[in-house]
Amino acid sequence: MPTPTITMRKLKEILRLKYGAELTHRQIARSLAISPSVVSRYANRAAQLGITQWPLPAHWNDATLKREFLKTKVQLRKYTLPDWAEVHKALSAKTVTLQLLWEEYAERHPGGHYSYNHYCRLYKAWTKTLSLSMRQVHKAGEKLFIDYCGPTLPVINPDTGEYRQAQVFVATLGASSYTYAEATWSQTLEDWVMSHVRCFDYLGGTPVMVVPDNLKSSTSRACRYDPDINPTYQQMLAHYQVAVIPARPAKPKDKAKVESAVQVVERWIMGKLRYETFFTLQALNQRITELLENLNQKPMQKRKDSRKALFEQLDKPALNPLPQQSYQYTQVKKVRVHVDYHIDIDRHYYSVPYQLMREHLEAHISNELVTLYHHGEVVAIHPRQRHSGYSTQEKHMPAAHRHQGKWTPESLIEWASMAGEHVKAYVTHILETRSHPEQGYRYVLGVMGLYKRYGYARLDKACQRAQAMGIYRLKGLKSILEKGLDKHAIVPTPASDPLAELDHDNVRGSHYYH
């Protein structure tokens, strides 16, 4: 252990008390408030130099004493100080520990190395000179930190001259601080997910995990211990075999790395763009890419290497390869199967096996396909349609419907004829007043469901009353049956009565009160 620094006055007092007063080392230590080991160390040095008396001989002046007694200290300073920046960088490798690095250091300097405990203390002291983001040790290829910048960048519409603000997405790797940035129109789910995809392409691989801030796009519910991950976001990460660990609320260490990257992007990219004008998002991103390359190749302030050099050395070899099949944006949402065994996605109805009526399914909606899952099993796949209408697969139909082949206006009117003349007139009106007959199929199937509960006779009377009141909504027809209004005589409503033209479940004619 290095000799503690003492003053010349205290050194001479040690020699006086030892050789003049002939005190023991323990007594001297108590008198001078220093440890006995320090007294012994300087007394032994005095003996090596031939000092055995007090007062000291004339040639032992302060300069000579300082030179001779501090030789031990000079020798101790020959301990080789490690390159802490290299140690910090080496710790980013997945299998490297501080113990291993100390052992290698001790082997290289067998006659002049610090003890392991002292080595660790010196390293810890060195890390305190770094910013919080650089102080943390991140394993190579392990974490990608993600967030958005606070400020936005303006893009001008060349036709109208209107400004639209673009959001700036930022991602940075933990070990190398290698950074990616791009502009998007929003922070909505699709922009958020596709920014990840382009980031992975830019890196040429994927990390073990991503650490997003608790953005609404990434989490359905912010919670320190168990945040709910958005299923669409999770599905994309599963495609790339990447885990997600959202940053915990009110935990600045979780966000230090990306907050530092956001600050760098705001200063060195957005700051340089403040006087430039862009008319398209594509042009803005092209310029961001140019500045991003400069940023990553620029040496960092407190580490001699650039982000690019560290990326090539640390993160790039440790990243997992990209999947062979490219990712297509897929929205994931919960849907409920209607009584006609179809589910609704953007006003288009897709069939599922009729046994799943009223069940909750998970829909995966891509640009090309709609894939439906029940308890993790695929139950239906349909081509994605962009117009209103129906996509019905025969294998999903019950036997009775399959026997018919498929629904047609004729087959539905034929059924209505058997139910009663008023049911037929009611169903015919529904089918004829829709721009596409298929749009009325669900309604008619709902009418069929009412027959099963109330019978043909009551349904026919209810359809007669609904037509008289101008009600052509299933909810209104059902209300007539539930309240027993079909059992009352129909009182004609004057044509001049404005209420006669209203189609609303809560509006009752005068006949209701008789």
C-alpha positions as CSV (number, residue, x, y, z in Angstrom):
1,M,0.0,0.0,0.0
2,P,1.5,3.4,-0.9
3,T,3.0,5.4,2.0
4,P,0.7,8.2,3.2
5,T,1.9,11.7,2.6
6,I,3.1,13.4,5.8
7,T,4.6,16.8,6.4
8,M,8.3,17.3,7.0
9,R,7.5,18.6,10.5
10,K,5.8,15.3,11.4
11,L,8.6,13.3,9.9
12,K,11.2,15.0,12.0
13,E,9.0,14.7,15.1
14,I,8.9,10.9,14.5
15,L,12.7,10.8,14.4
16,R,12.9,13.0,17.5
17,L,10.5,10.9,19.6
18,K,12.2,7.7,18.5
19,Y,15.8,8.6,18.9
20,G,15.6,11.6,21.3
21,A,12.8,10.6,23.7
22,E,13.2,6.8,23.0
23,L,9.4,6.2,22.8
24,T,7.9,3.0,21.4
25,H,6.3,3.1,17.9
26,R,2.9,2.8,19.5
27,Q,3.5,5.7,21.9
28,I,4.8,7.9,19.0
29,A,1.7,7.0,17.0
30,R,-0.6,8.0,19.8
31,S,1.3,11.2,20.3
32,L,1.1,12.2,16.7
33,A,-2.4,10.8,15.9
34,I,-1.1,8.5,13.2
35,S,-1.0,4.7,12.8
36,P,1.8,2.6,14.3
37,S,2.4,1.1,10.9
38,V,3.2,4.6,9.5
39,V,5.7,5.1,12.3
40,S,7.3,1.7,11.7
41,R,7.6,2.4,8.0
42,Y,9.5,5.7,8.5
43,A,11.6,4.3,11.3
44,N,12.6,1.4,9.1
45,R,13.5,3.8,6.3
46,A,15.6,5.9,8.8
47,A,17.5,2.7,9.8
48,Q,18.2,1.9,6.1
49,L,19.7,5.4,5.7
50,G,21.9,5.0,8.8
51,I,20.0,7.5,11.0
52,T,20.4,6.4,14.7
53,Q,20.5,9.7,16.7
54,W,18.9,12.9,17.5
55,P,19.6,15.7,16.8
56,L,20.3,14.8,13.2
57,P,23.7,15.3,11.7
58,A,24.0,18.7,9.8
59,H,23.9,17.2,6.4
60,W,20.3,15.8,7.0
61,N,18.6,19.1,6.1
62,D,14.9,19.3,4.9
63,A,15.8,18.9,1.2
64,T,17.9,15.7,1.9
65,L,15.2,14.2,4.2
66,K,12.5,14.9,1.6
67,R,14.5,13.3,-1.2
68,E,15.5,10.2,0.7
69,F,12.4,9.5,2.6
70,L,10.1,10.1,-0.4
71,K,12.1,7.6,-2.5
72,T,9.6,5.0,-1.3
73,K,6.7,7.1,-2.6
74,V,8.4,7.7,-5.9
75,Q,8.9,3.9,-6.3
76,L,5.2,3.3,-5.4
77,R,4.1,5.7,-8.2
78,K,5.7,3.3,-10.6
79,Y,2.5,1.3,-10.4
80,T,1.1,1.3,-13.9
81,L,-2.2,3.1,-14.1
82,P,-4.6,1.3,-16.4
83,D,-6.2,3.0,-19.4
84,W,-9.7,3.3,-17.9
85,A,-11.3,4.2,-21.2
86,E,-10.1,0.9,-22.6
87,V,-11.3,-0.9,-19.5
88,H,-14.7,0.7,-19.8
89,K,-14.9,-0.3,-23.5
90,A,-13.8,-3.8,-22.8
91,L,-16.5,-4.3,-20.2
92,S,-19.1,-4.0,-23.0
93,A,-18.2,-7.5,-24.2
94,K,-20.7,-10.0,-23.0
95,T,-18.2,-12.3,-21.3
96,V,-15.8,-9.7,-19.8
97,T,-15.8,-8.8,-16.1
98,L,-13.7,-6.4,-14.0
99,Q,-12.1,-9.3,-12.2
100,L,-10.9,-10.7,-15.6
101,L,-9.5,-7.4,-16.7
102,W,-7.6,-6.9,-13.4
103,E,-6.1,-10.4,-13.7
104,E,-4.8,-9.6,-17.2
105,Y,-3.5,-6.2,-16.0
106,A,-1.7,-7.9,-13.1
107,E,-0.1,-10.4,-15.5
108,R,1.2,-7.6,-17.8
109,H,2.7,-5.7,-14.8
110,P,3.8,-8.3,-12.3
111,G,6.1,-5.9,-10.4
112,G,3.9,-2.8,-10.4
113,H,0.2,-3.4,-10.3
114,Y,-2.6,-2.3,-7.9
115,S,-4.5,-4.8,-5.8
116,Y,-7.9,-5.8,-7.1
117,N,-9.8,-3.8,-4.5
118,H,-7.7,-0.7,-5.2
119,Y,-8.1,-1.3,-9.0
120,C,-11.9,-1.4,-8.5
121,R,-11.9,1.8,-6.4
122,L,-9.9,3.7,-9.0
123,Y,-12.2,2.5,-11.8
124,K,-15.3,3.6,-9.9
125,A,-13.7,7.0,-9.3
126,W,-12.9,7.3,-13.0
127,T,-16.5,6.5,-14.0
128,K,-17.8,9.4,-11.9
129,T,-16.1,11.8,-14.3
130,L,-18.4,10.5,-17.0
131,S,-21.9,11.6,-17.7
132,L,-24.7,9.3,-16.4
133,S,-25.3,7.9,-19.9
134,M,-21.6,6.9,-20.4
135,R,-21.1,5.7,-16.9
136,Q,-23.4,2.7,-17.2
137,V,-21.8,-0.4,-18.7
138,H,-23.9,-1.9,-21.5
139,K,-23.1,-5.3,-23.1
140,A,-22.4,-5.3,-26.8
141,G,-25.5,-5.9,-29.0
142,E,-27.7,-6.1,-25.9
143,K,-29.8,-2.9,-25.7
144,L,-31.2,-0.4,-28.2
145,F,-32.7,2.7,-26.5
146,I,-35.5,4.5,-28.2
147,D,-37.4,7.8,-27.9
148,Y,-38.6,10.9,-29.8
149,C,-37.0,14.4,-29.7
150,G,-39.1,17.1,-28.1
151,P,-38.7,19.7,-30.9
152,T,-40.1,19.1,-34.4
153,L,-38.9,19.9,-37.9
154,P,-41.1,21.9,-40.3
155,V,-41.9,20.7,-43.8
156,I,-43.6,23.1,-46.3
157,N,-46.4,22.0,-48.6
158,P,-45.2,23.4,-52.0
159,D,-48.8,23.8,-53.2
160,T,-50.4,25.6,-50.3
161,G,-47.3,27.0,-48.4
162,E,-48.6,25.4,-45.2
163,Y,-46.2,24.1,-42.6
164,R,-46.5,20.6,-41.2
165,Q,-44.3,19.5,-38.3
166,A,-42.4,16.3,-38.5
167,Q,-41.5,14.2,-35.4
168,V,-37.9,13.0,-35.0
169,F,-37.4,9.3,-33.9
170,V,-34.1,8.5,-32.2
171,A,-32.5,5.2,-31.3
172,T,-29.0,4.5,-29.8
173,L,-27.1,1.3,-29.0
174,G,-26.0,0.9,-25.4
175,A,-22.4,-0.2,-25.9
176,S,-21.3,2.1,-28.7
177,S,-23.8,4.9,-28.6
178,Y,-24.2,4.4,-32.4
179,T,-27.2,6.5,-33.2
180,Y,-30.1,6.3,-35.7
181,A,-32.6,9.1,-36.4
182,E,-35.4,9.8,-38.9
183,A,-38.4,12.1,-39.3
184,T,-42.0,10.8,-39.5
185,W,-45.3,12.6,-39.7
186,S,-46.5,11.4,-36.3
187,Q,-45.8,9.2,-33.2
188,T,-48.8,7.0,-34.0
189,L,-48.5,3.2,-33.8
190,E,-47.7,2.6,-37.5
191,D,-45.0,5.3,-37.7
192,W,-43.5,4.1,-34.4
193,V,-43.4,0.4,-35.6
194,M,-42.0,1.2,-39.0
195,S,-39.3,3.5,-37.6
196,H,-38.0,0.4,-35.7
197,V,-38.0,-1.6,-38.9
198,R,-35.9,1.0,-40.8
199,C,-33.6,1.3,-37.8
200,F,-32.9,-2.4,-37.8
201,D,-32.2,-2.2,-41.5
202,Y,-29.8,0.7,-40.8
203,L,-27.9,-1.3,-38.1
204,G,-27.8,-4.4,-40.3
205,G,-29.0,-6.6,-37.4
206,T,-31.1,-6.6,-34.2
207,P,-30.3,-6.2,-30.5
208,V,-31.3,-8.6,-27.8
209,M,-33.8,-6.1,-26.5
210,V,-35.2,-2.6,-27.1
211,V,-35.8,-0.1,-24.3
212,P,-38.5,2.4,-25.4
213,D,-39.7,5.2,-23.2
214,N,-43.2,4.6,-21.8
215,L,-44.8,6.0,-25.0
216,K,-48.4,5.4,-25.7
217,S,-47.4,3.8,-29.0
218,S,-45.4,1.1,-27.2
219,T,-47.4,0.4,-24.1
220,S,-51.1,0.1,-23.6
221,R,-50.7,0.9,-19.9
222,A,-47.8,2.6,-18.2
223,C,-46.7,0.7,-15.1
224,R,-43.4,0.6,-13.3
225,Y,-43.4,-3.1,-12.7
226,D,-45.7,-4.6,-15.4
227,P,-46.4,-2.4,-18.4
228,D,-48.8,-3.7,-21.0
229,I,-47.0,-3.9,-24.4
230,N,-49.1,-2.9,-27.4
231,P,-49.9,-6.1,-29.3
232,T,-49.1,-4.6,-32.7
233,Y,-45.7,-3.5,-31.4
234,Q,-45.1,-6.8,-29.7
235,Q,-46.0,-8.7,-32.9
236,M,-43.3,-6.7,-34.9
237,L,-40.7,-7.4,-32.2
238,A,-41.6,-11.1,-32.3
239,H,-40.9,-11.1,-36.0
240,Y,-37.3,-9.9,-35.3
241,Q,-36.9,-12.1,-32.2
242,V,-36.4,-9.0,-30.0
243,A,-37.5,-8.5,-26.4
244,V,-38.9,-5.3,-25.1
245,I,-38.2,-3.8,-21.7
246,P,-39.9,-0.4,-21.4
247,A,-38.1,2.3,-19.4
248,R,-39.7,2.5,-15.9
249,P,-41.5,5.8,-15.0
250,A,-39.5,8.1,-12.8
251,K,-36.3,6.1,-13.3
252,P,-33.8,8.5,-15.0
253,K,-31.0,5.8,-15.3
254,D,-33.3,3.8,-17.6
255,K,-33.5,6.7,-20.0
256,A,-30.0,8.3,-19.6
257,K,-28.5,6.7,-22.7
258,V,-31.3,7.7,-25.1
259,E,-31.8,11.1,-23.5
260,S,-28.2,11.8,-24.2
261,A,-28.6,10.7,-27.8
262,V,-31.7,12.9,-28.2
263,Q,-29.8,15.8,-26.9
264,V,-26.9,15.1,-29.4
265,V,-29.4,14.8,-32.3
266,E,-31.1,18.0,-31.4
267,R,-27.8,19.9,-31.2
268,W,-25.8,18.4,-34.1
269,I,-28.6,17.5,-36.6
270,M,-31.7,19.6,-35.8
271,G,-29.6,22.6,-34.9
272,K,-27.9,22.5,-38.3
273,L,-31.2,22.2,-40.1
274,R,-32.8,25.3,-38.6
275,Y,-32.1,27.5,-41.6
276,E,-32.8,24.9,-44.3
277,T,-36.1,24.5,-46.0
278,F,-37.7,21.1,-47.0
279,F,-40.8,20.5,-49.1
280,T,-41.0,16.7,-48.6
281,L,-40.5,14.3,-45.8
282,Q,-38.2,12.3,-48.1
283,A,-35.9,15.3,-48.7
284,L,-35.8,16.0,-44.9
285,N,-34.8,12.4,-44.1
286,Q,-32.1,12.4,-46.8
287,R,-30.5,15.4,-45.2
288,I,-30.8,13.8,-41.7
289,T,-29.0,10.7,-43.0
290,E,-26.1,12.8,-44.2
291,L,-25.7,14.6,-40.9
292,L,-26.2,11.3,-39.0
293,E,-23.2,9.8,-40.8
294,N,-21.1,12.8,-39.7
295,L,-22.3,12.5,-36.2
296,N,-21.5,8.8,-35.9
297,Q,-18.0,9.3,-37.3
298,K,-17.2,12.3,-35.1
299,P,-14.9,11.4,-32.0
300,M,-16.8,11.6,-28.7
301,Q,-15.7,14.2,-26.1
302,K,-14.8,11.9,-23.3
303,R,-14.0,8.8,-25.3
304,K,-11.3,8.9,-28.0
305,D,-13.2,6.7,-30.4
306,S,-16.1,7.6,-32.6
307,R,-19.6,6.0,-32.4
308,K,-18.9,4.4,-35.8
309,A,-15.6,2.9,-34.7
310,L,-17.1,1.5,-31.4
311,F,-20.1,0.1,-33.4
312,E,-17.8,-1.8,-35.7
313,Q,-15.7,-3.1,-32.8
314,L,-18.4,-3.8,-30.2
315,D,-22.1,-3.8,-31.3
316,K,-22.0,-4.9,-34.9
317,P,-20.4,-8.3,-34.3
318,A,-22.8,-9.0,-31.5
319,L,-26.1,-8.1,-33.3
320,N,-28.4,-10.9,-34.3
321,P,-29.0,-11.3,-38.1
322,L,-32.1,-9.8,-39.7
323,P,-34.8,-12.4,-40.6
324,Q,-34.9,-13.6,-44.2
325,Q,-38.5,-12.5,-44.7
326,S,-39.1,-8.8,-44.6
327,Y,-41.6,-7.4,-42.1
328,Q,-45.0,-6.1,-43.3
329,Y,-46.8,-3.8,-41.0
330,T,-49.6,-5.7,-39.2
331,Q,-52.2,-4.2,-37.0
332,V,-53.3,-6.4,-34.2
333,K,-56.7,-5.8,-32.6
334,K,-59.4,-7.7,-30.7
335,V,-62.7,-8.3,-32.6
336,R,-66.0,-10.0,-31.7
337,V,-67.8,-12.4,-34.0
338,H,-71.3,-11.3,-34.8
339,V,-74.4,-13.6,-35.0
340,D,-73.8,-14.0,-38.7
341,Y,-70.3,-15.4,-38.0
342,H,-68.6,-12.4,-39.5
343,I,-66.2,-9.8,-38.0
344,D,-66.1,-6.2,-39.0
345,I,-62.9,-4.5,-40.1
346,D,-63.2,-1.1,-41.6
347,R,-66.8,-1.8,-42.7
348,H,-65.9,-5.0,-44.5
349,Y,-67.1,-8.2,-43.0
350,Y,-65.0,-11.4,-43.0
351,S,-66.4,-14.8,-42.2
352,V,-65.0,-17.2,-39.6
353,P,-66.3,-20.8,-38.7
354,Y,-69.9,-20.4,-37.5
355,Q,-69.1,-22.2,-34.3
356,L,-67.2,-19.1,-33.1
357,M,-70.3,-17.0,-33.1
358,R,-70.0,-14.3,-30.3
359,E,-66.4,-15.3,-29.5
360,H,-63.6,-12.8,-29.2
361,L,-60.8,-13.2,-31.7
362,E,-57.5,-11.6,-32.5
363,A,-57.2,-10.0,-35.9
364,H,-53.8,-9.5,-37.6
365,I,-54.4,-7.0,-40.4
366,S,-51.7,-6.4,-43.0
367,N,-51.9,-4.6,-46.4
368,E,-52.6,-7.9,-48.1
369,L,-54.2,-10.3,-45.6
370,V,-56.6,-10.5,-42.7
371,T,-55.6,-13.4,-40.4
372,L,-57.9,-14.3,-37.5
373,Y,-56.8,-16.2,-34.4
374,H,-58.7,-17.9,-31.6
375,H,-56.6,-18.9,-28.6
376,G,-53.5,-18.6,-30.7
377,E,-54.8,-20.8,-33.5
378,V,-55.4,-19.5,-37.0
379,V,-59.2,-19.9,-37.8
380,A,-59.5,-17.9,-41.0
381,I,-57.4,-16.1,-43.6
382,H,-58.9,-13.6,-46.1
383,P,-57.5,-11.2,-48.7
384,R,-57.7,-7.7,-47.3
385,Q,-60.5,-5.7,-48.9
386,R,-60.7,-1.9,-49.0
387,H,-64.4,-1.5,-49.8
388,S,-67.5,-2.2,-47.8
389,G,-69.1,-5.6,-48.3
390,Y,-68.7,-9.3,-47.3
391,S,-66.0,-11.9,-47.7
392,T,-67.6,-15.3,-46.9
393,Q,-66.0,-18.7,-47.2
394,E,-68.3,-21.6,-47.8
395,K,-66.5,-23.8,-45.3
396,H,-67.4,-21.3,-42.5
397,M,-71.1,-21.6,-43.1
398,P,-73.5,-23.9,-41.2
399,A,-74.9,-26.8,-43.1
400,A,-78.2,-25.1,-43.9
401,H,-76.5,-22.1,-45.4
402,R,-74.0,-24.3,-47.3
403,H,-76.9,-26.1,-48.8
404,Q,-78.2,-22.9,-50.2
405,G,-74.8,-22.3,-51.7
406,K,-74.6,-18.6,-50.6
407,W,-77.0,-15.9,-49.6
408,T,-78.8,-14.0,-52.4
409,P,-81.5,-11.4,-52.2
410,E,-83.9,-14.0,-53.8
411,S,-83.2,-16.6,-51.1
412,L,-83.6,-14.1,-48.3
413,I,-86.9,-12.8,-49.7
414,E,-88.1,-16.4,-50.2
415,W,-87.5,-17.0,-46.5
416,A,-89.3,-13.8,-45.6
417,S,-92.3,-14.9,-47.7
418,M,-92.7,-18.0,-45.5
419,A,-92.6,-15.8,-42.4
420,G,-95.4,-13.5,-43.6
421,E,-96.4,-10.8,-46.1
422,H,-95.3,-8.0,-43.9
423,V,-91.9,-9.6,-43.2
424,K,-91.5,-10.1,-46.9
425,A,-92.3,-6.4,-47.6
426,Y,-90.0,-5.3,-44.7
427,V,-87.1,-7.4,-45.9
428,T,-87.6,-6.4,-49.5
429,H,-87.4,-2.8,-48.6
430,I,-84.2,-3.3,-46.6
431,L,-82.5,-5.1,-49.5
432,E,-83.7,-2.6,-52.1
433,T,-82.7,0.5,-50.2
434,R,-79.1,-0.6,-49.7
435,S,-76.5,0.5,-52.3
436,H,-75.3,-3.1,-52.2
437,P,-77.7,-5.9,-51.3
438,E,-75.0,-7.6,-49.3
439,Q,-75.1,-4.7,-46.8
440,G,-78.6,-5.8,-45.9
441,Y,-77.7,-9.4,-45.3
442,R,-76.7,-8.9,-41.7
443,Y,-79.9,-7.0,-41.0
444,V,-82.0,-9.8,-42.5
445,L,-80.1,-12.4,-40.5
446,G,-80.9,-10.3,-37.4
447,V,-84.6,-10.5,-38.4
448,M,-84.3,-14.2,-38.7
449,G,-82.9,-14.3,-35.2
450,L,-86.0,-12.5,-33.9
451,Y,-88.3,-15.1,-35.6
452,K,-86.5,-17.9,-33.6
453,R,-87.4,-16.1,-30.3
454,Y,-90.9,-14.6,-31.1
455,G,-92.3,-16.7,-33.9
456,Y,-93.6,-15.9,-37.4
457,A,-96.9,-14.4,-36.3
458,R,-95.5,-11.8,-33.9
459,L,-92.6,-11.0,-36.2
460,D,-95.0,-10.3,-39.1
461,K,-97.1,-8.0,-36.9
462,A,-93.9,-6.2,-35.7
463,C,-92.7,-5.7,-39.3
464,Q,-96.1,-4.2,-40.1
465,R,-95.9,-1.8,-37.2
466,A,-92.3,-0.9,-38.0
467,Q,-93.2,-0.1,-41.6
468,A,-96.1,2.0,-40.5
469,M,-93.8,4.0,-38.2
470,G,-91.0,4.2,-40.7
471,I,-88.6,2.2,-38.5
472,Y,-85.9,0.3,-40.6
473,R,-83.4,-0.4,-37.9
474,L,-83.1,-3.8,-36.3
475,K,-82.8,-2.2,-32.9
476,G,-86.2,-0.5,-33.4
477,L,-87.8,-3.7,-34.6
478,K,-86.5,-5.6,-31.6
479,S,-87.8,-2.9,-29.3
480,I,-91.3,-3.3,-30.7
481,L,-91.3,-7.0,-29.9
482,E,-89.7,-6.6,-26.4
483,K,-92.3,-4.0,-25.4
484,G,-95.2,-6.0,-26.9
485,L,-96.2,-3.2,-29.2
486,D,-96.9,-5.7,-32.0
487,K,-99.9,-6.9,-30.0
488,H,-101.6,-3.5,-30.2
489,A,-103.8,-2.3,-33.0
490,I,-102.0,0.1,-35.4
491,V,-103.5,3.7,-35.3
492,P,-102.7,5.6,-38.6
493,T,-100.5,8.6,-38.0
494,P,-101.3,11.8,-40.0
495,A,-98.9,12.4,-42.7
496,S,-98.5,16.0,-41.5
497,D,-97.2,14.8,-38.1
498,P,-93.4,15.5,-38.2
499,L,-92.8,12.6,-35.8
500,A,-94.0,10.2,-38.4
501,E,-90.8,10.9,-40.4
502,L,-88.5,10.2,-37.6
503,D,-86.6,7.0,-37.4
504,H,-85.5,6.9,-33.8
505,D,-85.9,4.1,-31.2
506,N,-86.8,6.6,-28.4
507,V,-89.6,8.4,-30.4
508,R,-93.1,6.9,-29.8
509,G,-96.2,7.7,-31.7
510,S,-99.5,8.7,-30.1
511,H,-100.7,5.1,-30.4
512,Y,-98.2,4.1,-27.7
513,Y,-100.2,5.9,-25.0
514,H,-103.6,4.2,-25.8
